[in-house]
């Protein structure tokens, strides 16, 4: 491809920053990618962050567009549904969609390495140990600290993809008429693990996302290629029970034996993991405008969300795909592209942010509720009978990348109102199979 004249600087070499750098390099731009940390490929990934993620259709499509779809698929373990664990160890499986639909557990570090390597193959220059300290938005200048030394760089376009605690966004916040909000939920999280057995095999069903729902909190487990599971305890910081109350390792052991007994048996490194791994917070970030002159923020830098819909990475990757799409639409007119992207994408970012918070309640509590389970069963039947007319909200978000998040939320609200009425049917638990499913679907058109 013909080399374009604009020079682009991307701040943050995480998942989104690396992917957007690849897209832009493939368009013929000269791209410099700046990262405050060491090269993780040599020094290892930063501890304390989620070490595996759920890759779904919205994330796979952009990876496929840049030629990494097949490589990514070799790194995943498909999870075809939720496996719920009761306090007595009883298992209940809920499929996410059709038999051929799954979300995919993938290593954050492994995927980041794949993206960095591909970026370099496409001519992207990655600069490590470059901590961005300031930006001159009027003149598109970036200021860096490199182990105490100061450095200034200029670019035609600057893209901030430096995460939920974005430095680029922080600098934008000091400018006029910039709106910003952040909200920490009352829960934090701690990474734990279930190692493989002595033969390297999985101790739980590997093609499922395991959930131990306990009302106000939960434990989840995602499979890894080495036979282990990464577990995450989502737990209140204060109250009873809470991180605050588990003061000693004996407290931790007793709590897990009482609350997650089947998991505790498999978590042979629980006490070491609990002691060594940090307790981290969960934040939602909303901001606007995402553009300041020729500087854009994307991914978590502009719209960080809680992880309960498994869409944080996927929505960030979708940002990159849509930015590339708009560049196509406006023939690389950056001024128009930046405004159109910011204006059109904001509503979708807000939608998935709200949906992620709602899904936390569903995962920790409702998945064990008999009315909720019946509601899901009826919706699955509606989808089976009328696959193009009734698509459950989860499927719209996770498997239908052609439906915008904002549109999915709008349709989902209408479906919820209809299902609220359906669930009032007398003796619904005994007679649900006798419902007039066509008339239920027809209500969507009203």
FITIZA-614039 format. One record per residue: x, y, z of N, C-alpha, C, O in turn. Coordinates in steps of 0.001 Angstrom, whole numbers, plus 500000, padded with zeros to 6 digits. Layout:
// residues N
XYZXYZXYZXYZ/...
This chain:
// residues 446
500845498801500000500000500000500000500879501248500000501931501281500638/500436502263499282501184503522499199501321504160500587500359504253501349/502561504599500889502818505228502184502097506575502265502220507415501373/501334506765503364500633508026503540501528509007504282502456508617504990/501229510282504105502129511303504662501975511482506173502931511856506852/500779511215506702500567511454508129501356510471509003501485509284508704/501868511028510085502548510214511088501609510100512290501083511102512774/501408508875512763500455508638513844501178508114515076502005507205514988/500856508698516226501399508243517507500276507604518312499231508220518526/500488506375518755499518505676519599500136505521520983501240504993521118/499432505976522001499913505862523381499242504658524032498019504618524161/500049503672524445499526502462525071499622501272524139498919501209523130/500502500315524475500709499136523616500002497912524175500470496784524013/498867498143524836498043497026525290497277496446524114497683496606522963/496180495780524398495426495092523351494881496051522302495074495837521105/494201497111522743493558498041521804494601498883521067494500499080519857/495598499376521797496631500183521161497381499419520090497668499961519023/497703498153520368498419497332519388497553497053518172498040497076517041/496246496785518403495362496483517276495146497708516392495200497593515167/494903498880516983494676500069516158495945500424515384495873500928514263/497110500159515987498376500404515289498496499520514049498984499960513008/498044498262514172498089497351513013497168497850511902497566497929510740/495936498183512275494985498704511278495590499892510525495527499949509297/496172500831511258496670502054510639497929501797509814498122502407508762/498781500899510290499974500551509505499561499890508192500172500135507152/498528499057508240498043498401507023497439499411506048497343499140504851/497034500568506555496513501621505670497648502440505056497416503302504208/498871502163505492500009502865504909500553504008505747501402504765505276/500084504149506979500572505223507841501867504803508536502105503620508780/502693505795508848503838505565509711503342505633511148502837506671511576/503478504547511897502890504470513239503972504233514287504788503320514164/503962505073515319504807504877516491503918504557517678502953505266517963/504260503476518365503463502992519498504301503164520764505397502614520869/503783503925521720504532504258522939503920503544524146502709503590524360/504775502887524927504318502099526074505161502450527297506390502484527233/504477502709528412505201503107529629505939501934530283506929502138530986/505458500705530052506077499542530691507220498970529852507465499387528720/507913497993530457508929497235529716508220496370528677506995496247528693/508988495781527786508446494864526787508027493577527487508874492815527953/506715493333527561506201492163528262506678490859527648506691489821528310/507072490911526376507547489695525721508885489245526297509273488084526162/509578490173526935510871489845527544510804489791529061511503489002529697/509948490645529640509934490742531099508727490074531747508645490005532973/507786489581530934506585488958531496505492489983531725505764491177531851/504255489514531778503100490409531932503033490978533344503542490383534294/502410492117533461502221492770534758501245491964535596500186491568535107/501589491717536850500741490898537711499504491644538188499445492873538155/498515490869538635497340491464539253496191491738538312495064491939538764/496448491751536995495360491967536054494822490609535621495496489589535759/493599490609535097493010489360534635493918488717533593494293489355532608/494273487438533816495212486814532884494515486091531738495172485645530798/493191485972531808492500485518530607491189486266530432490601486758531395/490750486340529209489614487165528826488665486341527972489020485262527498/487457486857527779486464486169526946486382486867525592485841487967525479/486915486224524586486898486761523225485639486285522517485414485080522397/484815487219522046483596486843521325483605487458519927484605488036519501/482483487329519220482432487708517802482900489130517522483596489375516536/482519490074518392482894491472518147484404491669518218484938492593517604/485090490816518954486540490892519021487212490067517949488270490440517442/486598488936517596487183488062516566487152488698515184488084488523514399/486081489441514879485965490048513552487117491009513262487727490898512199/487446491953514158488591492829513896489906492052513766490736492376512917/490096491031514605491315490231514500491394489562513134492468489480512538/490258489087512643490226488467511306490529489493510224491215489188509249/490014490719510397490247491758509385491728492091509232492171492449508140/492500491976510319493937492290510223494778491027510014496007491072510074/494097489894509768494817488668509437495228487818510621496079486939510483/494633488064511801495035487317512996493944486387513523494096485798514593/492857486256512786491734485449513259492121484007513532491815483474514598/492795483367512571493156481959512727494181481764513835494098480803514600/495148482675513924496163482578514983495513482702516356495889481989517287/494530483612516488493841483794517773493025482554518127492978482146519287/492380481955517120491538480777517386492354479608517926491829478766518655/493632479554517571494491478482518072494844478683519545495357477772520195/494568479877520066494934480215521452493748480122522406493895480387523599/492579479751521898491369479851522736490846478491523186491153477450522605/490045478544524244489219477401524650487773477868524592487390478765525343/486954477275523708485548477703523609484778477386524889484922476304525458/483962478336525332483064478131526476481638478255525952481210479338525552/480905477147525955479601477119525278478449477546526179477310477668525728/478751477771527448477692478215528349478216478402529759479407478260530033/477274478728530654477596478901532062477340477585532797476306476945532606/478289477197533633478073476053534512477936476600535933478909477063536527/476708476538536472476465477060537813476711475994538864476326474836538703/477368476411539952477671475514541059476890475977542286477087477096542759/476010475128542801475269475488544006476163475285545237477260474735545135/475683475730546386476475475579547611476647474113547986477563473760548729/475761473255547467475888471818547740476642471092546624476806469872546653/477103471890545621477891471281544559477081470808543363477641470238542426/475752471039543379474926470652542231475254471542541035475487472741541188/475271470946539845475646471672538632474434471915537746473594471033537567/474354473118537195473318473472536224473999474156535055474766475098535250/473727473691533836474373474269532648473377475111531862472254474675531608/473785476319531476472976477201530621473781477523529369474818478182529445/473311477062528228474011477361526972473922478858526677472913479493526981/474975479420526085474972480837525729474120481108524492473559482192524332/474035480119523634473290480314522386473081478962521738472843477965522419/473171478934520412473058477660519697474289476793519986475269477253520571/474211475529519560475325474601519824476636475074519235477701474800519788/476572475783518116477807476221517448478309477573517971479294478104517458/477639478132518988478031479447519509478734479317520848478296478579521731/479834480048520981480608480004522225481375481307522380481657482001521403/481707481628523626482695482675523864484012481960524152484012480785524520/485110482648523990486398481967523991487337482509525060487634483703525096/487800481615525929488788482000526938490148482115526260490589481193525574/490811483258526457492098483488525814493028484220526782492579485035527588/494289483932526698495284484576527554495479486027527149495750486318525984/495341486952528118495568488369527837497003488583527342497228489242526328/497964488017528072499362488209527707499689487606526360500393488218525557/499180486404526103499447485742524820498883486519523649499530486649522610/497663487041523819497042487827522754497786489139522541497973489574521405/498211489769523635498952491033523518500269490819522768500663491645521945/500943489709523057502190489396522352501935489183520859502688489668520015/500863488450520548500502488209519143500298489542518418500782489725517301/499581490467519054499300491770518443500565492617518302500764493254517268/501416492635519318502670493400519232503559492877518101504122493650517326/503671491552518025504512490968516968503984491323515587504753491637514678/502655491271515438502048491603514135502230493087513830502457493459512679/502132493933514849502342495366514638503748495610514094503926496350513127/504734494990514716506123495173514256506323494633512844507055495227512053/505680493515512521505771492956511157505242493943510128505695493964508983/504272494769510547503669495744509629504363497108509679503849498093509148/505526497157510319506314498385510306506073499343511445506607500452511432/505269498947512452505032499817513602506290499841514486506862498795514790/506704501026514886507830501172515813507284501231517240506547502153517587/507648500241518070507169500225519451508278500747520364509400500240520355/507943501763521145508900502393522057508493502068523487507478502571523969/509262501241524164508957500859525540509592501840526522510453502640526156/509146501762527782509661502630528857509448504118528553510188504972529039/508438504409527752508096505794527419506816506166528176505720505771527778/506955506913529247505801507337530041505360508719529581506090509700529724/504147508778529025503619510058528544503323510955529748502635510546530683/503847512177529711503651513108530831502780514302530473502168514918531345/502728514629529166501908515776528759501676515724527259502394515044526525/500655516459526814500356516588525382499999518034525094499224518650525827/500562518569524031500184519891523518499193519631522386499589519315521264/497895519768522692496863519427521710496868520367520507496523519955519400/497252521614520714497258522582519611498309522245518565498107522472517372/499430521704519021500539521430518101500844519935517964501858519554517379/499962519096518505500122517630518439501510517179518883502177516404518197/501926517673520030503220517280520595503004516396521818502107516634522627/503847515370521933503792514475523080505079514615523883506160514760523312/504963514572525194506119514693526079506247513394526879505279512918527472/507450512836526886507687511554527538508805511643528562509720512460528470/508682510759529543509769510530530502510289509119530233509531508151530301/511593509004529926512208507698529691513278507493530753514415507942530611/512888506805531819513816506566532937514487507846533404515692507868533653/513708508905533521514229510176534032514634511165532957514728512363533223/514874510683531747515220511584530635513943512083529976512948511360529921/513964513313529478512779513910528856512906513867527337513995514017526782/511763513657526678511762513534525216510464514125524678509406513959525284/510545514810523547509370515386522894509219514788521504510199514668520768/508006514414521143507715513878519814506534514637519228505685515149519957/506491514701517914505330515307517239504669514261516350505311513315515893/503386514449516118502636513536515254501503514310514605501081515353515105/501018513792513492499861514430512850498573514042513556497652514849513682/498518512781514021497358512278514747497869511553515988498834510792515913/497220511791517131497567511098518374496355510275518813495229510773518834/496597509016519162495510508158519652495887507652521036496912506992521208/495058507963522015495254507486523383494503506186523581493272506156523585/495263505109523747494669503791523990495309503216525247495666502039525300/495446504070526256496242503712527434495397503361528657495793503626529792/494232502763528416493494502108529480492615502977530356492488504184530152/492006502317531349491010502967532202491573504157532970490841505095533286/492862504123533270493485505231534004494375506032533056495495506416533391/493839506267531871494531506907530758495174508255531123494530509150531669/496445508356530803497147509637530961496636510637529927496452511817530226/496409510150528708495935511040527631494594511651528013494383512853527849/493683510816528528492389511338528958492552512294530143491869513314530233/493454511947531035493698512810532188494133514205531784493760515194532416/494927514276530721495366515585530211494185516302529534494030517517529663/493363515540528818492155516115528208491224516702529259490572517720529026/491166516043530437490253516485531488490570517904531969489712518582532534/491786518335531744492178519678532174491786520745531158491969521938531401/491243520310530013490842521279528987489384521671529174488649521032529927/488979522715528491487638523272528654486560522353528091486751521725527050/485427522279528785484224521579528327484455520087528056483909519517527111/485276519476528909485460518024528810484682517367529939484884517686531110/483798516457529585482953515775530572483554514425530948483971513648530090/483587514170532243484191512931532714483476512459533975483141513259534849/483248511152534059482732510584535301483346509207535499483617508488534538/483557508857536743483987507495537043483198507000538242482840507763539139/482938505700538230482143505123539317482757503788539708482848502868538895/483175503695540962483672502427541482482507501666542101481775502216542924/482329500405541712481286499621542368481817499163543727483016499240543991/480914498688544583481302498343545953482107497042546016482629496673547068/482199496355544874482930495089544821484329495281544233484557496130543371/485242494469544725486559494364544112486739492942543613485811492134543663/487939492639543130488171491266542675489574490809543033490489491616543195/489720489501543152491017488891543419491163487654542533490261486820542458/492316487547541861492591486403540989493076485220541827493955485362542677/492490484061541571492876482821542230493039481759541144492945482089539962/493278480507541499493454479521540431493080478109540877493108477771542061/492731477304539881492564475861540047493604475211539137493448475246537917/494659474619539694495682474013538845495176472734538190494173472175538632/495858472255537132495459470985536525495758469828537467496460470004538463/495235468658537164495546467500538001496971467010537698497683467607536891/497365465935538346498748465448538222499111465086536785500285465118536415/498116464743535975498370464389534571498204465568533622498273465407532403/497984466764534189497833467958533353496444468139532785496251468915531849/495464467425533346494091467507532836493255468515533631493586468863534764/492167468974533010491235469902533668490473469188534782490048468044534623/490308469873535902489563469294537023488063469583536924487267468997537657/487678470491536013486275470835535777486003470741534280486934470666533478/484725470744533909484359470797532487485066471983531840484900473123532274/485852471714530805486692472793530260485946473734529318486356474885529167/484866473286528681484178474136527707483001474886528317481918474956527736/483237475447529502482202476229530186482863477318531018484008477193531452/482099478397531227482496479418532186481804479043533490480576479063533573/482578478707534491482014478226535761481685479402536676482486480323536837/480500479357537272480053480426538173479525479809539463478730478869539448/479990480365540577479461480027541889478685481263542357479243482096543072/477396481401541966476622482603542322476155482540543773475595481535544211/476392483619544510476038483602545929475313484887546342475559485409547430/474441485392545504473642486563545861474380487853545648474311488422544558/475086488337546646475767489628546535477196489500546032477891490505545883/477638488288545771479014488088545307479088486775544540478118486019544501/480239486503543929480370485265543161481842484945542907482726485796543013/482056483682542567483351483206542098483147482707540679482146482049540397/484077483006539781483992482472538424485315481795538077486337482054538711/485290480924537065486511480253536618486497480104535106485513479648534524/487610480495534472487776480365533022488950479427532732489975479489533411/488804478554531721489848477569531434491056478170530711490935479128529948/492224477578530975493463477931530285493991476726529522493661475588529856/494801476962528510495301475888527652496132474857528413496231473709527979/496733475248529544497590474312530284496821473399531230497429472662532006/495483473439531176494676472579532037494241473242533329493475472657534096/494711474439533579494315475166534791493080476022534527492649476175533384/492521476576535596491456477572535492491907478826536226492472478747537317/491657479975535626491835481234536342490516481549537025489480481674536372/490561481677538342489356481992539107489395483457539529490463484007539795/488237484075539586488136485448540069487026485532541105485877485179540838/487387486002542280486400486254543326485961487707543226486768488614543431/484680487937542912484085489274542911483353489422544240482394488699544509/483804490356545066483454490333546482483403491761547009484217492585546591/482468492090547920482431493454548460483717493792549222484334492925549842/484103495059549162485258495509549939484925495530551436485734495131552275/483700496013551749483280496116553149481956495396553359481258495055552405/481622495171554636480368494501554965480644493081555442481783492719555735/479588492290555513479735490920555976478940489995555068477710490050555087/479588489144554271481033488940554185481691489961553257481016490617552464/483006490088553365483743491026552510485236490774552639485686490024553505/485995491418551757487453491339551863487917491823553237488852491278553824/487244492854553731487600493432555018487486492403556148488281492409557087/486490491522556045486227490556557119487181489357557076487407488715558102/487738489050555910488651487901555813490058488361556192490893488640555331/490297488433557494491526489047557993492711488089558006493854488518557849/492454486809558189493545485833558266493348484751557207492262484616556643/494397483989556943494290482897555972493338481817556483492710481108555696/493238481698557812492269480754558379490844481207558064489977480380557780/490600482523558114489291483080557734488975482730556276487865482313555946/489979482911555415489807482641553977489458481174553766488521480845553038/490224480297554413490019478854554250488619478452554709487925477713554011/488206478933555870486887478585556406485764479120555519484759478447555289/485958480352555025484937480955554165484757480149552877483628479874552471/485863479771552237485767479015550981485191477621551218484416477126550400/485562476985552329485024475651552618483514475706552837482794474783552456/483038476789553450481604476923553726480816477392552513479672476981552315/481427478257551694480685478955550631480885478351549243479950478291548444/482107477904548962482437477307547655483103475944547886484230475731547439/482423475019548575483107473780548995483699472963547847484813472452547965/482960472832546727483495472018545625484690472701544962485611472028544498/484678474031544917485820474752544355487022474666545288488155474494544839/486766474786546597487879474780547570488678473492547478489901473510547617/487998472374547246488697471088547135489722471092545994490755470426546064/489412471856544948490276471864543760491336472961543802492306472921543046/491150473941544689492035475117544738493197474850545698493244475381546808/494119474026545249495212473583546126496193474694546473496969474564547421/496164475787545712497060476911546005496287478136546499496776479263546416/495071477903547015494194479017547394494871480012548335494870481214548071/495440479524549419495952480435550448497147481244549938497280482429550244/498020480587549154499142481326548562498638482367547564499092483511547569/497690481960546704497131482894545710496478484086546395496673485234545995/495697483797547435494958484862548120495926485860548746495689487068548721/497001485352549301497968486208549979498805487022548984499107488190549228/499173486398547870500098487036546930499417487985545942499995489004545566/498201487658545522497553488450544478496827489654545065496190489543546112/496918490801544400496295492014544937494775491961544881494194491228544081/494147492741545733492704492970545650492519494232544815492986495308545189/491837494094543689491734495208542744490303495738542672489346495016542954/490173497005542293488859497647542217488283497549540811488991497212539862/486999497846540687486286497772539408485644499128539134484832499612539922/486014499730538017485576501090537738484880501190536379485251500515535419/483874502041536328483233502422535069483657503862534768483567504737535629/484114504093533548484537505439533128483700505875531933483559505134530961/483149507073532010482477507684530860483101509053530616483410509777531563/483282509401529363483883510698529042483371511184527691482859510407526886/483522512478527465483121513067526181483461514565526191483273515236527206/483961515089525062484208514461523769485485513621523777486385513857524583/485557512646522880486728511783522787487823512399521916488916511845521794/487520513543521316488461514186520392488823515578520898487955516348521309/490105515886520863490601517234521157491589517580520038492712517077520002/491142518451519125491923518775517919492239517494517142491337516905516546/493492517056517136493860515856516367494221514686517273494949513776516876/493699514726518497493943513642519451492630512936519773491615513580520041/492664511597519744491485510761519973491783509774521101492896509257521195/490798509512521954490917508435522936489936507324522577488794507589522202/490392506081522696489541504931522361489717503829523402490602503896524255/488852502806523316488928501696524249488650502152525668487860503070525888/489299501509526632489088501841528039489440503290528353488906503860529304/490318503886527580490688505283527828489475506199527737489401507204528444/488525505859526872487327506691526706486099506097527383485194506834527774/486055504775527525484833504148528066485139502827528764484774501763528265/485799502887529902486090501659530660484808501103531275483967501850531775/484677499771531227483466499138531759483848497994532706484977497504532677/482901497583533537483137496431534408483070495161533552482478495178532472/483676494047534028483888492894533134482735491913533020482930490807532517/481537492279533471480498491272533646479709490913532390478827490057532450/479997491533531278479420491074530005480509490489529118480245490057527995/481738490479529632482857489969528837483076490786527576483513490247526559/482773492098527627482835492908526410483876494030526464483955494823525525/484670494121527524485649495203527606486625495184526445486734496161525703/487338494071526285488263493928525167487516493933523835487960494560522873/486387493237523781485644493137522521485154494502522045485205494800520851/484683495327522970484208496658522565485387497540522140485251498360521232/486545497373522794487731498119522387488198497722521001488584498573520199/488163496417520717488534495940519374487529496448518336487903496792517215/486247496491518724485229497005517803485466498486517527485224498950516413/485940499241518531486327500640518301487295500731517128487127501554516228/488321499862517153489359499886516106488762499580514734489096500229513743/487875498582514687487252498199513410486391499324512856486415499602511657/485624499973513741484726501031513280485518502274512870485153502947511906/486589502582513587487458503688513177488004503439511780488030504344510946/488439502214511526488964501854510208487882501959509140488144502402508022/486672501552509490485522501607508574485208503062508196484929503365507036/485259503952509190484949505362508933486058506017508094485784506883507263/487302505599508319488397506089507463488158505688506008488420506465505090/487659504469505808487292504028504450486198504931503881486281505405502748/485170505152504703483995505907504269484352507332503861483793507872502906/485298507942504600485644509346504332487033509506503709487658510561503817/487503508435503055488757508484502278489908509093503083490639509949502585/490059508647504319491152509056505206491163510551505522492215511130505796/489987511165505482489861512550505948489765512472507476488705512173508027/490884512745508148490948512528509586490046513470510372489456513062511373/489928514709509942489109515657510686487664515168510777487052515192511846/487130514724509637485755514205509614485658512885510363484729512659511138/486643512012510117486632510686510734486602510767512256485824510064512900/487440511618512831487505511717514285486170512156514881485735511619515900/485523513131514246484243513614514753483136512585514576482336512360515484/483093511958513396482041510964513130482200509775514079481221509292514648/483434509309514244483681508180515151483223508520516568482490507754517194/483656509658517058483329510071518422481820510225518606481267509778519611/481165510845517653479724511110517756478887509837517689477913509690518426/479273508908516792478440507720516582478743506615517587477854505839517937/479968506536518049480377505421518909480008505635520378479860504672521131/479862506877520776479599507196522180478340506500522706478353505956523811/477264506511521933475999505918522377476149504420522602475527503862523505/476978503761521778477190502326521933478064502028523149477839501044523854/479051502873523390479904502704524568479089502841525851479272502070526793/478197503814525884477337503990527057476415502793527250476160502369528378/475916502249526136474998501110526217475683499886526812475132499257527716/476871499533526327477530498330526841477993498549528280478080497599529058/478287499786528627478645500102530016477485499791530954477670499161531996/476295500233530581475106499993531401474735498510531423474346497979532463/474856497844530273474532496424530193475474495589531062475053494607531674/476748495981531115477727495231531910477386495290533392477504494290534101/476965496458533860476566496581535263475319495739535555475225495093536598/474370495758534622473145494957534798473463493466534848472848492716535606/474423493047534039474725491619533937475385491079535203475346489876535460/475991491966535991476581491534537262475499490973538174475675489932538806/474375491683538228473256491224539059472781489860538566472502488965539363/472691489710537237472236488447536662473185487301537021472749486225537427/474487487549536866475462486476537085475551486049538544475650484857538834/475517487003539459475777486657540865474528486167541576474623485526542623/473344486462541015472110486227541758471060485498540928470635484398541282/470639486115539815469485485610539075469716484259538421468762483510538209/470989483923538090471231482647537411470801481454538265470651480345537752/470603481677539552470152480586540424468656480687540722468138479907541521/467955481633540094466543481882540373465674481096539391465902481157538183/464678480357539898463886479464539023463054480255538006462883479798536876/462533481434538384461783482242537421462704482744536311462331482763535138/463899483145536696464866483614535701465233482480534739465317482692533529/465448481286535277465825480150534433464698479806533454464957479471532298/463446479892533921462318479630533025462228480711531956461979480414530787/462428481954532352462405483070531402463414482811530277463103483013529103/464608482370530637465645482080529645465235480914528742465524480902527546/464561479943529339464119478772528572463068479193527537463096478734526395/462151480062527943461115480538527023461749481371525904461381481235524738/462703482231526267463378483043525248464152482173524259464195482466523064/464765481101524767465501480185523879464537479509522900464870479300521733/463342479173523386462329478565522516461863479565521460461692479206520295/461660480810521863461269481849520903462328482009519820462008482155518641/463591481981520233464684482125519272464763480913518338465066481042517152/464483479737518901464505478514518083463401478548517021463621478181515867/462200479000517436461061479031516502461137480201515521460742480073514362/461647481339515992461691482560515161463099483184515254463274484254515837/464096482497514670465498482905514869465831484316514416466756484928514951/465103484844513447465408486187512954464570487273513633464856488462513495/463553486863514352462653487860514951462884488037516446462706489134516975/463278486969517128463534487072518570464943486574518845465192485369518859/465853487497519061467230487153519412467448487615520849467358488812521122/467732486704521772467938487123523162469027488183523272469964488216522474/468889489049524274469833490153524448471272489667524492472137490241523830/471545488612525265472918488122525372473469487732523999474625488014523683/472635487084523192473082486671521856473325487877520956474273487887520171/472462488905521069472668490117520263474013490762520585474745491180519688/474324490834521875475561491485522299476780490638521942477791491157521469/476674489334522174477852488478522113478099487873520732479249487749520310/477039487499520029477215486759518781476785487514517525477061487059516415/476117488653517675475604489387516508476316490728516384475782491771516761/477538490676515844478343491893515770477757492934514814478189494087514810/476766492526513997476123493477513096475099494363513797474642495355513229/474738494008515030473779494804515804474553495701516762475353495212517560/474324497006516691475019497934517587474604497687519030473479497263519297/475518497956519959475200497793521379473945498580521758473091498082522490/473842499805521258472699500653521613471398500067521082470364500147521746/471442499481519895470253498861519317469892497595520096468716497327520344/470907496820520477470666495605521271469995495954522593469068495270523027/470465497016523228469880497413524507468428497854524319467567497529525136/468163498588523254466801499066522979465848497884522753464756497843523319/466270496930521922465443495744521658465303494921522935464229494398523234/466404494812523687466392494043524926465382494572525924464717493790526604/465255495900526023464283496498526942462855496137526528462000495872527373/462613496130525225461281495779524728460986494304525017459882493952525433/461985493454524793461809492034525076461553491798526571460734490958526945/462251492537527399462085492372528844460662492730529281460060492040530103/460146493807528724458777494219529065457771493144528635456816492859529357/457992492548527449457102491485526961457199490266527874456185489678528249/458445489888528234458631488709529079458081488922530488457636487972531132/458110490173530968457510490463532280456023490103532260455488489567533231/455370490406531142453943490069531007453741488560530872452837487989531481/454592487924530068454489486471529859454626485728531191453907484764531455/455562486193532024455826485498533289454680485630534290454663484937535307/453719486521534006452533486656534869451443485644534508450411485574535176/451676484853533437450713483828533032450479482849534181451443482345534757/449202482563534533448925481614535625449578480250535361449550479749534237/450157479665536395450796478337536317451846478266535203451970477251534517/452593479352535036453557479436533937454599478307533983455038477826532938/454987477895535173456026476857535279455528475509534766456311474700534268/454223475273534888453660474007534401453218474103532935453243473108532210/452812475304532503452146475415531197452938476208530150452387476562529107/454212476492530406454942477383529500455041476837528074455086477604527112/455074475509527945455203474926526590453921475106525771453933474901524557/452807475488526426451537475698525727451330477160525323450288477510524771/452324478013525598452203479433525241452047479624523740452520478810522946/451379480706523361451261481061521942452508481879521571452514483107521660/453556481168521157454852481814520925454809482833519786455507483845519837/454005482577518773453918483527517668453355484872518134453836485932517734/452330484807518983451731486074519437452726486850520330452710488080520366/453581486114521040454609486781521867455588487543520960455920488701521214/456033486872519914456974487518518970456314488700518260456954489723518017/455042488550517935454322489626517248454276490905518095454161492004517553/454368490758519431454343491931520301455559492826520091455517494016520404/456629492266519569457815493095519280457528494135518221458146495200518203/456584493828517333456292494726516217455340495845516600455174496813515857/454716495707517763453701496699518185454380498022518526453707498983518900/
